[in-house]
Amino acid sequence: MQGLLCWFEARFRRGYSDIMTDMKKLIFSGVAVGIAVFVLFMGLPGERPSPRELYFPWRIEVDADGSSRVFGIRLGESTLERARTLFRDTGDVKLFVSPEGGLSLEAFFDKVELNGIRGKMVLGLDAGERTMRAMLERGTRVKSMVDGGRKVSLHPEDLANLLHAPINTITYLPSADPDEAIIRQRFGEPERRIPERDQEGVVHWFYPHLGLDIVLNRNGKDVFQYVAPREFDRLSRGF
């Protein structure tokens, strides 16, 4: 409330009409964002699912063998080439070395738009331990990270070979965060809710049958992490 009073005092001399115009703009912006999130995650009243919803974050197809498909990507089968075609972007692929020496390959897509779905995507690639070790040796640039790990830029030939690497994880950061009620409406109640040990206000909602971990961050951006349900232990490990 104090901030709102200061806002009025700072602009009082501009005149009542200018203040009202600014207030209308602020209200309109807030309403517009709210409507966008509601329509994206809740849909319109009476609306039937359409083909475009195949790319929505709650449209997770789970097969009998424990595999799954989301955002038009079948985890463990669809390749980086498929993602580049789908996202209309080449992305940025890097090799990461953890402080313990573990290796992982990730493709970053900073701006993704899929039939109304907007946000950032990070795709985990499965190239095999031996292949990643060889890529590490051929890396063109190594950058140290705050946590003690390293980020490695790959040789052009290795980047080209990764086009056919299968995608085994998807991390989605939506441009607009849905509230908890909308998440329950779309995904149901989580099997478990686990607070992050070292980050206050961060809670993991686990949906093992969907291969999904929704990370709700009271002070930042929410994150949706997907794996094939049969691989869910990879997400829940450490909790």
C-alpha positions as CSV (number, residue, x, y, z in Angstrom):
1,M,0.0,0.0,0.0
2,Q,2.9,2.4,0.9
3,G,4.3,1.8,-2.6
4,L,1.0,2.7,-4.2
5,L,0.7,5.9,-2.3
6,C,4.2,6.9,-3.3
7,W,3.3,6.2,-6.9
8,F,0.4,8.6,-6.7
9,E,2.4,11.3,-4.9
10,A,5.2,11.2,-7.5
11,R,2.8,11.7,-10.4
12,F,0.2,14.0,-8.8
13,R,1.4,17.1,-10.6
14,R,0.8,15.5,-14.0
15,G,-2.9,15.8,-13.4
16,Y,-5.8,13.6,-12.6
17,S,-6.4,12.5,-16.2
18,D,-2.8,11.3,-16.7
19,I,-3.0,9.3,-13.4
20,M,-6.2,7.6,-14.4
21,T,-4.7,6.7,-17.8
22,D,-1.7,5.1,-16.2
23,M,-3.9,3.2,-13.8
24,K,-6.0,1.9,-16.6
25,K,-2.9,0.7,-18.4
26,L,-1.7,-1.1,-15.3
27,I,-5.0,-2.8,-14.7
28,F,-5.3,-3.8,-18.4
29,S,-1.8,-5.3,-18.4
30,G,-2.5,-7.4,-15.3
31,V,-5.9,-8.6,-16.7
32,A,-4.3,-9.5,-20.0
33,V,-1.6,-11.6,-18.4
34,G,-4.2,-13.3,-16.2
35,I,-6.4,-14.1,-19.1
36,A,-3.5,-15.5,-21.2
37,V,-2.5,-17.9,-18.4
38,F,-6.1,-19.0,-17.8
39,V,-6.8,-19.7,-21.5
40,L,-3.5,-21.5,-21.9
41,F,-3.9,-23.8,-19.0
42,M,-7.6,-24.0,-18.4
43,G,-9.1,-23.5,-21.9
44,L,-12.3,-21.7,-22.8
45,P,-15.6,-22.8,-21.3
46,G,-17.1,-25.6,-23.4
47,E,-14.0,-25.8,-25.7
48,R,-13.1,-29.2,-27.0
49,P,-9.5,-30.4,-27.3
50,S,-8.1,-29.4,-30.7
51,P,-5.0,-30.7,-32.6
52,R,-3.0,-27.7,-31.3
53,E,-3.4,-29.1,-27.8
54,L,-1.0,-31.9,-28.7
55,Y,1.7,-29.5,-27.9
56,F,0.3,-28.3,-24.5
57,P,2.3,-29.1,-21.4
58,W,-0.4,-31.3,-19.9
59,R,-0.9,-33.4,-23.0
60,I,1.3,-36.3,-21.9
61,E,0.8,-39.6,-23.8
62,V,2.0,-42.5,-21.8
63,D,2.5,-45.9,-23.4
64,A,2.3,-49.3,-21.9
65,D,6.1,-49.7,-22.0
66,G,6.6,-46.7,-19.8
67,S,7.6,-44.3,-22.6
68,S,5.9,-41.0,-23.1
69,R,5.3,-38.2,-25.6
70,V,4.9,-34.5,-24.9
71,F,5.3,-31.3,-26.9
72,G,5.4,-33.5,-30.0
73,I,8.5,-35.2,-28.8
74,R,8.7,-38.9,-27.8
75,L,11.2,-39.2,-25.0
76,G,14.0,-41.7,-25.7
77,E,13.1,-41.8,-29.4
78,S,12.7,-38.3,-31.0
79,T,16.0,-36.7,-32.0
80,L,17.6,-33.3,-31.7
81,E,16.9,-32.9,-35.5
82,R,13.2,-33.4,-34.8
83,A,13.2,-30.8,-32.1
84,R,15.0,-28.3,-34.3
85,T,12.4,-28.8,-37.0
86,L,9.5,-28.5,-34.4
87,F,10.9,-25.4,-32.7
88,R,12.2,-23.8,-36.0
89,D,15.5,-23.1,-34.2
90,T,18.9,-24.8,-34.0
91,G,19.3,-24.2,-30.3
92,D,22.6,-24.1,-28.4
93,V,24.2,-27.4,-27.5
94,K,26.7,-27.7,-24.7
95,L,28.4,-30.5,-22.8
96,F,28.4,-30.1,-19.0
97,V,30.8,-31.7,-16.5
98,S,29.5,-31.8,-12.9
99,P,31.9,-31.2,-9.9
100,E,31.9,-35.0,-9.4
101,G,32.9,-35.6,-13.1
102,G,29.5,-36.7,-14.5
103,L,28.7,-35.7,-18.1
104,S,25.5,-34.5,-19.7
105,L,24.5,-33.0,-23.0
106,E,21.9,-30.3,-23.2
107,A,20.3,-28.3,-26.0
108,F,19.0,-24.8,-25.0
109,F,16.1,-23.2,-26.9
110,D,15.7,-19.6,-25.6
111,K,12.4,-18.8,-27.4
112,V,10.0,-21.6,-28.2
113,E,6.5,-21.0,-29.6
114,L,4.3,-24.1,-30.3
115,N,0.7,-23.2,-31.3
116,G,0.4,-20.7,-28.4
117,I,2.9,-22.4,-26.0
118,R,5.7,-19.9,-25.2
119,G,8.7,-20.3,-23.1
120,K,12.2,-21.7,-22.9
121,M,13.2,-25.4,-23.4
122,V,16.2,-27.4,-22.3
123,L,16.5,-30.8,-23.9
124,G,18.7,-33.5,-22.4
125,L,20.4,-35.6,-25.1
126,D,21.5,-39.3,-24.8
127,A,24.8,-39.9,-26.6
128,G,26.4,-42.5,-24.3
129,E,29.2,-42.1,-21.8
130,R,32.0,-43.1,-24.2
131,T,30.8,-40.7,-26.9
132,M,30.6,-37.8,-24.4
133,R,34.1,-38.5,-23.1
134,A,35.4,-38.3,-26.6
135,M,33.5,-35.0,-27.2
136,L,35.0,-33.7,-24.0
137,E,38.5,-34.3,-25.3
138,R,37.7,-32.5,-28.6
139,G,35.9,-29.6,-26.9
140,T,36.9,-26.2,-28.4
141,R,36.3,-24.1,-25.2
142,V,35.8,-24.8,-21.5
143,K,34.2,-22.4,-19.1
144,S,34.2,-22.9,-15.3
145,M,30.9,-22.6,-13.5
146,V,30.0,-21.2,-10.1
147,D,29.2,-24.7,-8.7
148,G,32.6,-26.1,-9.7
149,G,31.4,-27.7,-12.8
150,R,32.4,-26.9,-16.4
151,K,30.6,-26.0,-19.6
152,V,32.2,-27.2,-22.8
153,S,31.7,-25.9,-26.3
154,L,31.7,-28.8,-28.8
155,H,33.7,-29.4,-32.0
156,P,31.6,-28.7,-35.1
157,E,31.8,-32.3,-36.2
158,D,30.4,-33.5,-32.9
159,L,27.6,-30.9,-33.1
160,A,26.7,-32.3,-36.5
161,N,26.7,-35.9,-35.2
162,L,24.3,-35.0,-32.4
163,L,21.5,-34.3,-34.8
164,H,20.5,-37.9,-34.4
165,A,20.9,-38.1,-30.6
166,P,17.7,-39.1,-28.9
167,I,16.1,-36.7,-26.4
168,N,15.7,-38.2,-22.9
169,T,14.6,-35.2,-20.8
170,I,12.6,-32.0,-21.4
171,T,12.8,-29.0,-19.1
172,Y,10.1,-26.3,-19.9
173,L,10.1,-22.8,-18.4
174,P,6.7,-21.2,-19.3
175,S,6.6,-17.5,-20.2
176,A,3.7,-17.1,-17.7
177,D,3.5,-19.1,-14.5
178,P,0.1,-20.8,-13.8
179,D,-1.2,-20.8,-10.2
180,E,-1.6,-24.0,-8.1
181,A,-5.3,-24.3,-8.8
182,I,-4.8,-24.4,-12.5
183,I,-2.0,-27.0,-12.2
184,R,-4.3,-29.2,-10.2
185,Q,-7.0,-28.8,-12.8
186,R,-4.8,-29.9,-15.6
187,F,-2.5,-32.4,-13.9
188,G,-4.4,-33.6,-10.9
189,E,-3.1,-33.8,-7.3
190,P,0.6,-34.7,-7.1
191,E,1.6,-38.0,-5.6
192,R,4.2,-36.2,-3.5
193,R,5.1,-32.6,-2.5
194,I,8.7,-32.2,-1.5
195,P,10.2,-28.8,-0.4
196,E,13.7,-28.0,-1.8
197,R,16.2,-28.4,1.0
198,D,18.4,-25.4,0.2
199,Q,15.9,-23.0,-1.4
200,E,13.1,-21.5,0.6
201,G,9.8,-21.2,-1.3
202,V,10.6,-24.0,-3.8
203,V,8.5,-27.1,-3.8
204,H,8.5,-30.2,-6.1
205,W,5.2,-31.7,-7.2
206,F,5.9,-35.3,-8.3
207,Y,3.7,-37.1,-10.9
208,P,5.5,-40.4,-11.4
209,H,2.8,-41.9,-13.6
210,L,3.4,-39.0,-16.0
211,G,7.2,-38.8,-15.6
212,L,6.7,-35.2,-14.5
213,D,8.2,-33.0,-11.8
214,I,6.7,-29.5,-11.5
215,V,8.9,-27.2,-9.5
216,L,6.9,-24.3,-8.0
217,N,9.0,-21.3,-7.0
218,R,7.3,-18.7,-4.9
219,N,10.1,-16.2,-5.6
220,G,11.0,-17.1,-9.2
221,K,10.0,-19.0,-12.3
222,D,8.2,-22.3,-12.2
223,V,9.8,-25.3,-14.1
224,F,8.3,-28.4,-15.7
225,Q,10.6,-31.4,-16.0
226,Y,9.7,-34.4,-18.1
227,V,11.2,-37.8,-18.4
228,A,9.7,-41.1,-19.6
229,P,7.6,-42.5,-16.6
230,R,9.8,-45.6,-16.5
231,E,12.8,-43.3,-15.9
232,F,11.2,-41.2,-13.2
233,D,13.7,-42.3,-10.5
234,R,16.2,-40.0,-12.4
235,L,14.1,-36.9,-11.3
236,S,13.3,-38.0,-7.8
237,R,16.8,-39.2,-7.0
238,G,18.2,-37.3,-4.0
239,F,14.9,-36.5,-2.4
